Amino acid sequence: MSISRFYKVSIAGAQHDEDRILDQLQNFGRLHIISGQHGSSEESAEAASSHDKQTREALLYLGQAPEPSRPLSRWPVHHRDKPMRQRVQELVDTTLRNRDALRQVSDTIDALKERIKVLRPWGDFTLPPDTCVEHFRLWFYLLPVNKRAVLDNLELPWQIAGRNARHYYLILISADEPDKNLLPVEREHLGSLSLQTLEETLEMREAEREDLESERQRLSRFRLLLQQQLQAANDLAMRQFVKSQTAKQEQIFTLQGWLPAADIAPLKTLATQQGFAFVAEKPAANENPPTLLQPARGFAPGAMLASIYQLPGYRSWDPSVHLYLSFALFFAMILSDAGYSLILLAVLFLLRKKLAANNGVRDLLLTLFTSATVWGVMAGSYLGFDINSIDKAPAVLKQLNVIHLDHYSAMMTISVVVGISHIVLAQLSLWWSRRHELSQVFIRSGWLAIIAGGTAFWQSLPPVVSTILLSGGALAVVTGSTLTAIKADNAEHPGHAVSAGTRLLSVAKGVMALTGASGLFGDILSYMRLFALGLASASLGLTFNSLASQALHASPGIGIVFAALIFLLGHSVNLGLAIMSATVHGLRLNFIEFYNWGDPGEGYAYSPFRYQARLAAERHEP
């Protein structure tokens, strides 16, 4: 995989042809516009009117319908006599009214259910008008059973309407609200509506909600048409933004953008056909083209992973393949169970149709689960069971068990070796990317020598080997860092002599670069989490198997049920934790440790000026 090379393209054309040329460039769809040169760089190409925002809200609402209808690809006949904007606006207004009404009626239903829940223990009754009881009113309380004695000294008329295990349902009669300190509890607010009235109202509101949900389902058939219209509106907004980025002088307009080198020839053909001119030149040293990763066949998910955290800089190197392969390895080492990975492969097979639209995610998951299966077979772990403890297990599976998680020393060694290899790979990639800079060659070679020296010391090789490597590496790092500092000082004071003090400060900066050695070895040791998390997952699976076995033998008959529950729930939890750990820590080791020592830089995404949808519905209608 590599990063596409770009040319800076300057386009010029006649002003009276500007709209036509911009339309063709948008249809061409490969030019990344350089914004901020002639218009406001803060102006958003995605800026939309309030109408477009309402359309987005309506589209989101219809897309979340519980049972959406089959989408229509054409407007119904009875809609076609209206202008496109009017029919869209009417549909959006109807959808948003439905949304607001559904929210309101749902809130009303929730409130009614709460009122009914509070009122039901008191029974179904209707309060008499104040005039019928000489303005005396009823006041309701839930009095705890252990507070019954307070009623003996109560002067107001009272009556216990009922009770349960915890409360008395107490009613006081008073013209005014009783004092809050009269009873140790606050009064209940039951409202003026009877239980029957509330239940009737609830029934009507639920019927109203069903009608609104049916209307929402009916409206959901228009979601594809709404999406197409929204894309068309975004296309128009994008073109208006690009038009604001053009410069105009003497009946000529100019526009600049970045174009992949492979698209120069097609642009020449377009320019000849549409009557505009352009000049393509390589980017200057101080210019920053966008980053477009070119994934090799079979490695497209690597580019997706790289874009999750941080795209590499244009002049840096492409870490996509490294991320892809190392993430698969880390995921497998942390999962460390062939049974779990086979379950995940089965789930992936069942979801293959839903993932058909996203090949990148599907291929990434397939690689992760397949690599986890291979590692799990090598580790000899199947749902927490050691393959060697199963008498009737196929002999070939036992022969493939070459990794033993209970050999702690060997597993820690493997984890550290993986860490060393990962960081060495990052340094080699960075070394190759910056091989034309002498200072960077010194620095990268120095760190590689320090890693080699530390490894030699760890493996108890002759002391002279580690001493030479460590001292030579340190000298190279200091030299390269000093050269980098001197270069920065010269750039800061061009044409001026740099003082001796500044030179000494540059040397000091070079020496201080060696403090990164502690971080280097700390980062390498952090790869031991691969072993720790894999061991934790295997141990937890073994524990659940042991608990299930104990439950099975403790209670014949019913013990089978308990054992099955423990086994299923336990392994479900363990699998969920293992997936989460493998994902989080697998990505962390790539995006923190690997990026720290590989330094691929920070770029921005290639965003070509192109149509999201070339929609003119009237063309397809009679």
C-alpha positions in Angstrom: 0.0 0.0 0.0 1.1 3.5 -0.6 0.0 7.2 -0.5 -1.2 8.6 -3.8 0.9 11.4 -5.3 -1.0 14.6 -6.1 -0.5 17.5 -8.5 -1.7 21.0 -7.8 -4.0 21.9 -10.6 -4.9 25.5 -11.5 -8.0 25.7 -13.8 -9.0 28.7 -15.9 -12.1 29.2 -18.0 -14.4 31.9 -19.3 -16.7 33.4 -16.7 -19.8 32.9 -18.9 -19.0 29.2 -18.9 -18.3 29.0 -15.2 -21.5 27.2 -14.1 -21.2 24.7 -16.9 -17.5 24.0 -16.2 -18.1 23.6 -12.5 -20.9 21.2 -13.3 -18.6 19.1 -15.4 -15.9 19.2 -12.8 -18.4 18.0 -10.2 -19.4 15.2 -12.5 -15.7 14.5 -13.0 -15.5 13.9 -9.3 -11.8 13.7 -8.7 -10.7 17.3 -7.8 -10.0 18.2 -4.2 -10.7 21.9 -4.0 -8.2 24.1 -2.2 -10.4 26.3 -0.1 -9.8 29.6 1.6 -7.8 31.3 -1.2 -10.5 33.5 -2.6 -13.5 32.9 -0.4 -14.0 32.3 3.3 -12.2 29.2 4.5 -14.7 28.9 7.3 -17.7 28.7 4.9 -18.9 25.1 4.9 -19.6 23.3 1.7 -22.2 21.4 3.7 -24.1 24.5 4.7 -27.7 23.8 4.2 -30.9 25.9 4.5 -33.4 25.3 7.3 -35.4 23.3 4.7 -32.5 20.9 4.2 -32.1 20.6 8.0 -35.8 19.7 8.3 -35.4 17.2 5.5 -32.5 15.5 7.4 -34.6 15.3 10.6 -37.5 13.8 8.6 -35.2 11.3 6.9 -33.7 10.3 10.2 -37.2 9.9 11.7 -38.4 7.7 8.9 -35.3 5.7 8.8 -35.8 4.7 12.4 -39.3 3.5 11.9 -39.7 0.1 13.6 -41.2 -1.6 10.5 -40.4 0.6 7.5 -42.3 0.0 4.3 -40.5 -0.9 1.0 -39.0 2.3 -0.3 -40.3 3.8 -3.5 -37.9 4.7 -6.3 -40.3 7.0 -8.1 -42.9 9.5 -6.9 -46.5 8.3 -7.0 -48.6 9.7 -9.9 -50.8 11.9 -7.7 -47.6 13.7 -6.5 -46.2 14.5 -9.9 -48.5 17.4 -10.7 -46.6 19.5 -8.0 -43.2 21.0 -8.3 -40.4 18.9 -6.7 -39.7 21.4 -3.9 -43.4 21.6 -3.0 -43.9 17.9 -2.8 -40.8 17.4 -0.7 -41.8 20.3 1.6 -45.3 18.8 2.1 -43.8 15.4 2.8 -41.3 16.8 5.3 -44.0 18.9 7.0 -46.3 15.8 7.3 -43.4 13.7 8.7 -42.4 16.3 11.3 -46.0 16.8 12.4 -46.3 13.0 12.8 -43.1 13.0 14.8 -44.2 15.8 17.1 -47.7 14.3 17.6 -46.2 10.8 18.3 -43.9 12.3 20.9 -46.7 14.2 22.5 -49.1 11.3 22.6 -46.4 8.9 23.9 -45.6 11.4 26.7 -49.4 11.6 27.5 -49.6 7.8 27.6 -46.6 7.5 30.0 -48.2 10.1 32.3 -51.6 8.4 32.2 -49.9 5.0 33.1 -48.2 6.6 36.0 -51.4 8.2 37.3 -53.3 4.9 36.9 -50.5 3.1 38.8 -50.8 5.5 41.7 -54.6 5.5 41.7 -55.3 1.8 41.2 -54.7 0.8 44.9 -57.4 3.4 46.0 -60.0 1.9 43.7 -62.4 3.4 41.2 -64.3 6.4 42.6 -65.4 9.9 41.6 -65.0 12.8 43.9 -68.2 14.7 44.7 -68.4 18.5 43.8 -67.4 20.8 46.6 -71.0 22.1 46.9 -72.3 18.7 47.8 -70.2 18.4 50.9 -70.3 22.0 52.1 -66.9 22.7 50.7 -65.3 19.8 52.7 -62.7 17.9 50.7 -61.0 14.5 50.8 -57.3 14.3 51.4 -55.4 11.0 50.8 -52.4 9.6 52.6 -50.3 6.4 52.5 -49.5 5.9 56.2 -46.9 3.2 57.1 -48.4 0.4 59.2 -45.9 1.1 62.0 -47.3 4.7 62.3 -50.9 3.7 63.1 -50.7 5.2 66.6 -50.7 8.8 65.3 -54.3 8.4 64.3 -55.4 8.1 67.9 -54.7 11.8 68.6 -56.0 13.0 65.2 -58.9 15.6 65.5 -59.9 15.6 61.9 -62.4 13.0 60.6 -60.5 10.1 59.0 -61.2 6.7 57.5 -58.9 3.9 56.5 -60.1 2.8 53.1 -57.8 -0.2 52.9 -54.4 -1.6 53.6 -51.6 -3.7 52.4 -48.6 -5.3 54.1 -46.8 -1.9 54.3 -49.4 0.9 54.3 -52.8 2.1 55.3 -54.8 3.9 52.7 -56.0 6.8 54.8 -58.5 9.5 53.9 -58.9 12.8 55.9 -61.9 15.2 55.6 -61.1 18.9 55.8 -62.2 22.1 54.1 -58.6 23.2 53.9 -55.4 21.2 53.2 -54.2 19.7 56.5 -51.0 20.9 58.1 -47.9 19.2 56.6 -46.8 18.2 60.1 -50.1 16.6 61.0 -48.9 13.2 59.7 -45.4 11.8 59.3 -46.0 11.5 55.5 -46.9 13.8 52.7 -50.3 13.5 51.1 -50.9 11.7 47.8 -51.9 13.7 44.7 -54.5 11.6 43.0 -56.1 14.2 40.8 -59.7 14.8 40.1 -60.2 12.1 37.4 -61.5 8.7 38.3 -59.7 5.5 37.5 -62.2 4.6 34.9 -61.9 8.0 33.2 -58.1 7.6 33.1 -58.3 4.1 31.7 -60.7 5.3 28.9 -58.4 8.2 28.1 -55.4 5.8 28.0 -57.2 3.5 25.6 -58.0 6.4 23.3 -54.5 7.7 23.3 -53.0 4.3 22.6 -55.4 4.0 19.6 -54.2 7.4 18.5 -50.6 6.3 18.8 -51.3 3.2 16.7 -52.7 5.5 14.0 -49.6 7.7 14.1 -47.3 4.7 13.9 -49.2 3.4 10.9 -48.9 6.8 9.3 -45.2 6.8 10.0 -44.8 3.4 8.4 -46.7 4.6 5.4 -44.5 7.7 5.1 -41.3 5.6 5.4 -41.8 4.4 1.9 -40.7 7.9 0.8 -37.3 7.8 2.6 -35.3 6.9 -0.5 -36.8 9.8 -2.5 -36.1 12.1 0.4 -32.5 10.9 0.6 -32.0 11.6 -3.1 -33.4 15.1 -2.8 -31.2 15.8 0.2 -28.2 14.6 -1.7 -29.1 16.8 -4.6 -29.4 19.8 -2.2 -26.0 18.9 -0.8 -24.6 18.8 -4.3 -26.0 22.2 -5.0 -24.6 23.6 -1.8 -21.2 22.1 -2.6 -21.1 23.7 -6.0 -22.1 27.1 -4.6 -19.2 26.8 -2.1 -16.7 25.9 -4.8 -18.0 28.8 -6.9 -17.2 31.1 -3.9 -13.6 29.8 -4.0 -13.0 30.9 -7.6 -11.1 34.1 -8.5 -12.4 36.3 -11.3 -10.5 38.7 -13.5 -11.1 40.1 -17.0 -13.9 37.6 -17.9 -11.7 34.7 -16.7 -12.3 32.6 -13.6 -9.7 30.4 -11.9 -9.9 27.6 -9.5 -7.2 25.5 -7.7 -7.3 22.0 -6.4 -5.4 18.8 -5.7 -5.7 16.0 -8.2 -4.2 12.4 -8.0 -1.5 11.9 -10.5 -3.4 9.0 -12.2 -6.2 11.4 -13.0 -4.2 14.0 -15.0 -4.9 12.3 -18.3 -8.7 12.1 -17.8 -8.7 15.8 -16.8 -6.8 16.7 -20.1 -9.6 14.9 -22.0 -12.3 16.8 -20.1 -10.5 20.1 -20.6 -10.4 19.6 -24.4 -14.1 18.6 -24.4 -15.4 21.5 -22.2 -13.1 24.3 -23.3 -11.0 25.2 -20.2 -7.3 25.2 -19.5 -5.3 23.9 -16.6 -1.8 23.7 -15.3 -0.6 20.8 -13.2 2.5 21.2 -11.0 4.0 19.2 -8.2 3.3 20.4 -4.7 5.9 22.8 -3.2 7.7 21.9 0.0 5.5 24.1 2.1 2.3 22.8 0.6 0.2 20.1 2.2 -1.9 18.0 -0.2 -4.5 15.6 1.2 -3.9 12.0 2.0 -5.3 9.3 -0.2 -4.4 5.7 0.7 -4.1 3.2 -2.1 -4.8 -0.2 -0.5 -3.3 -3.2 -2.2 -5.8 -6.0 -3.1 -6.9 -7.7 0.0 -5.7 -5.0 2.4 -8.5 -2.4 2.0 -9.5 -2.8 5.7 -6.1 -1.5 6.7 -6.9 1.8 5.1 -10.1 1.9 7.1 -8.2 1.2 10.3 -5.7 4.0 9.5 -8.6 6.5 9.0 -10.2 5.6 12.3 -7.5 7.3 14.4 -5.3 9.5 12.2 -4.5 9.6 8.6 -0.7 9.6 7.8 0.8 12.8 6.4 1.1 13.2 2.7 4.9 13.0 2.7 5.0 10.2 5.3 4.6 6.5 5.0 1.5 4.3 4.8 1.0 2.2 8.0 -2.2 0.5 6.7 -0.7 -3.0 6.1 1.1 -3.0 9.4 -2.0 -1.9 11.3 -4.1 -4.6 9.5 -1.8 -7.5 10.1 -0.7 -6.6 13.7 -4.3 -5.9 14.8 -5.3 -9.4 13.6 -2.4 -10.9 15.5 -3.1 -8.9 18.7 -6.8 -9.8 18.5 -5.9 -13.5 18.2 -3.5 -13.5 21.0 -5.9 -11.8 23.4 -8.9 -14.0 22.4 -6.7 -17.2 22.6 -9.6 -19.6 22.2 -10.6 -21.5 19.0 -14.1 -22.2 20.3 -14.8 -18.5 20.8 -13.4 -17.6 17.3 -15.5 -20.4 15.6 -18.6 -19.0 17.3 -17.7 -15.5 16.0 -17.1 -17.0 12.5 -20.6 -18.6 12.6 -22.2 -15.3 13.7 -20.3 -13.5 10.8 -21.7 -16.1 8.4 -25.2 -15.5 9.6 -24.8 -11.8 9.2 -23.2 -12.0 5.8 -26.2 -10.4 4.0 -26.4 -7.5 6.4 -22.6 -6.9 5.9 -22.7 -7.3 2.2 -23.0 -3.5 1.7 -19.8 -2.9 3.7 -17.1 -5.1 2.4 -14.4 -3.4 4.4 -15.9 -4.3 7.8 -16.8 -7.8 6.6 -13.3 -8.5 5.4 -11.8 -7.1 8.6 -14.0 -9.3 10.8 -13.2 -12.3 8.7 -9.5 -11.7 9.0 -9.7 -11.1 12.8 -11.9 -14.2 13.4 -9.8 -16.5 11.1 -6.5 -15.5 12.7 -8.1 -16.0 16.1 -9.1 -19.5 15.1 -5.6 -20.3 13.9 -4.1 -19.0 17.1 -6.7 -20.7 19.2 -6.0 -24.1 17.6 -2.2 -23.5 18.2 -3.0 -22.6 21.8 -5.2 -25.8 22.2 -8.1 -24.0 23.9 -11.7 -24.7 23.0 -14.3 -22.9 25.2 -11.9 -23.1 28.1 -11.1 -26.8 27.7 -7.5 -27.8 27.0 -7.4 -30.0 24.0 -4.9 -32.4 25.7 -7.5 -33.0 28.5 -10.1 -34.4 26.1 -9.4 -38.1 25.5 -11.4 -38.5 22.3 -10.1 -35.3 20.7 -8.5 -35.8 17.2 -4.8 -36.4 17.4 -4.1 -33.8 14.8 -5.6 -31.0 17.0 -3.3 -32.2 19.8 -0.3 -32.1 17.5 -1.2 -28.5 16.5 -1.1 -27.4 20.1 2.3 -25.8 20.0 1.5 -22.8 22.2 0.9 -23.4 25.9 -0.6 -20.5 27.8 0.4 -22.1 31.2 4.1 -21.8 30.3 4.3 -18.3 31.7 7.9 -17.6 30.9 7.6 -18.6 27.3 4.4 -16.7 26.8 5.9 -13.5 28.3 8.9 -14.0 26.0 6.6 -14.3 22.9 4.8 -11.1 24.0 8.0 -9.1 24.4 9.4 -10.4 21.1 6.1 -9.3 19.4 6.5 -5.9 21.0 10.2 -5.6 19.9 9.3 -6.6 16.3 6.4 -4.2 16.2 8.4 -1.2 17.2 11.4 -2.2 15.1 9.0 -2.4 12.1 7.8 1.1 13.0 11.4 2.4 13.1 12.4 0.7 9.9 9.4 2.2 8.1 10.2 5.6 9.4 13.8 5.2 8.5 12.9 4.4 4.9 10.5 7.2 4.7 13.1 9.8 5.9 16.2 8.1 4.4 17.1 11.4 2.5 17.5 13.3 5.8 20.9 12.6 7.4 19.7 13.5 10.9 16.8 11.1 10.7 19.0 8.3 9.5 21.2 8.8 12.5 18.2 8.9 14.9 16.4 5.8 13.5 19.6 3.8 13.2 20.5 4.8 16.8 17.1 3.6 18.2 17.4 0.4 16.3 20.8 -0.2 17.7 19.6 0.6 21.2 16.7 -1.9 20.8 19.2 -4.5 19.6 21.5 -3.8 22.5 18.7 -4.1 25.0 17.6 -7.4 23.4 21.1 -8.7 23.5 21.4 -7.8 27.2 18.0 -9.5 27.9 19.1 -12.7 26.2 22.4 -12.7 28.1 24.6 -12.4 25.1 28.2 -11.5 25.6 28.4 -8.1 27.4 30.6 -6.7 24.7 27.8 -7.1 22.1 25.2 -5.2 24.2 27.7 -2.6 25.2 28.7 -1.8 21.6 25.1 -1.7 20.4 23.9 0.5 23.3 26.8 3.0 23.2 26.8 3.2 19.4 23.0 3.6 19.3 23.1 6.3 22.0 25.8 8.2 20.1 23.8 8.0 16.9 20.6 9.3 18.6 22.5 12.2 20.2 24.2 13.0 16.8 21.0 12.9 14.9 19.0 14.9 17.5 21.7 17.5 17.6 21.7 17.9 13.9 18.0 18.3 13.9 18.2 21.0 16.6 20.9 22.8 14.7 18.8 22.7 11.5 15.9 24.2 13.4 18.1 27.0 14.8 19.4 27.8 11.3 15.9 27.9 9.9 14.8 30.2 12.7 17.7 32.6 12.1 18.3 32.5 8.3 21.4 34.5 7.2 22.6 35.1 10.8 25.4 33.5 12.7 24.3 31.3 15.5 26.0 31.9 18.8 28.1 29.3 20.6 25.5 29.2 23.4 22.8 28.2 21.0 25.0 25.5 19.6 25.6 24.1 23.1 21.9 24.2 23.7 21.4 22.2 20.5 23.9 19.6 21.8 22.0 19.5 25.1 18.8 18.8 23.2 20.5 16.0 21.5 21.7 14.5 24.8 18.2 14.9 26.3 16.8 12.8 23.4 18.2 9.8 25.2 15.6 10.2 27.9 13.3 8.5 25.4 15.0 5.2 26.1 12.9 4.7 29.2 9.8 5.3 27.2 11.1 2.9 24.5 11.6 0.0 26.8 8.3 0.8 28.7 6.4 0.7 25.4 8.0 -2.7 24.6 7.0 -4.1 28.0 3.5 -2.9 27.5 3.0 -5.6 24.9 3.0 -8.1 27.8 -0.7 -7.2 28.1 -1.2 -9.5 25.1 -0.2 -12.5 27.3 -1.9 -11.1 30.4 -5.3 -10.6 28.7 -5.1 -13.9 26.9 -4.3 -15.7 30.1 -7.2 -13.9 31.9 -9.6 -15.0 29.2 -8.5 -18.6 29.3 -8.5 -18.7 33.1 -12.0 -17.3 33.3 -13.3 -19.8 30.7 -11.7 -22.6 32.8 -13.3 -21.3 35.9 -16.8 -21.3 34.4 -16.2 -24.8 33.2 -15.3 -25.9 36.7 -18.3 -24.2 38.2 -20.6 -25.8 35.7 -19.1 -29.2 36.4 -19.6 -28.8 40.1 -23.2 -27.8 39.6 -23.8 -30.8 37.4 -22.5 -33.3 40.0 -23.9 -31.6 43.0 -27.6 -32.0 42.1 -28.5 -34.9 39.7 -31.3 -33.9 37.4 -31.8 -30.2 38.1 -28.0 -29.8 38.1 -28.0 -30.2 34.3 -30.1 -27.0 34.1 -27.8 -25.0 36.5 -24.7 -26.3 34.7 -26.0 -25.3 31.3 -26.9 -21.8 32.6 -23.5 -21.3 34.2 -21.8 -22.6 31.1 -23.8 -20.4 28.6 -23.9 -17.3 30.7 -20.4 -17.5 31.9 -18.9 -18.0 28.4 -21.1 -15.3 27.0 -19.7 -12.9 29.5 -16.2 -14.1 29.0 -16.5 -13.8 25.2 -17.9 -10.3 25.5 -15.0 -9.2 27.7 -12.5 -10.9 25.5 -13.8 -9.2 22.3 -13.8 -5.8 24.1 -10.3 -6.3 25.4 -9.0 -7.6 22.1 -10.5 -4.6 20.2 -9.5 -1.9 22.7 -6.0 -3.1 23.5 -5.3 -4.3 19.9 -6.0 -0.9 18.6 -4.2 0.8 21.5 -0.9 -0.9 20.8 -1.2 0.2 17.2 -2.3 3.8 17.7 -0.2 4.6 20.8 3.0 2.5 20.9 3.3 1.9 17.1 2.4 5.4 16.0 4.6 6.9 18.7 7.7 5.2 17.2 6.6 5.1 13.6 5.5 8.7 13.5 3.4 8.6 10.3 2.5 12.2 10.8 -1.0 13.7 10.5 -2.8 14.3 7.3 -6.3 15.1 6.2 -8.7 13.2 4.0 -9.0 13.5 0.3 -12.5 14.9 -0.3 -13.2 15.3 -4.0 -15.6 17.7 -5.5 -18.3 15.4 -6.9 -22.0 14.6 -7.0 -23.5 12.6 -4.2 -26.5 12.1 -6.4 -27.2 13.3 -9.9 -31.0 13.5 -9.4 -33.4 15.2 -11.7 -36.6 13.3 -11.0 -38.6 15.2 -13.6 -36.5 13.6 -16.3 -37.8 10.2 -15.4 -41.4 11.3 -15.1 -43.9 11.7 -17.9 
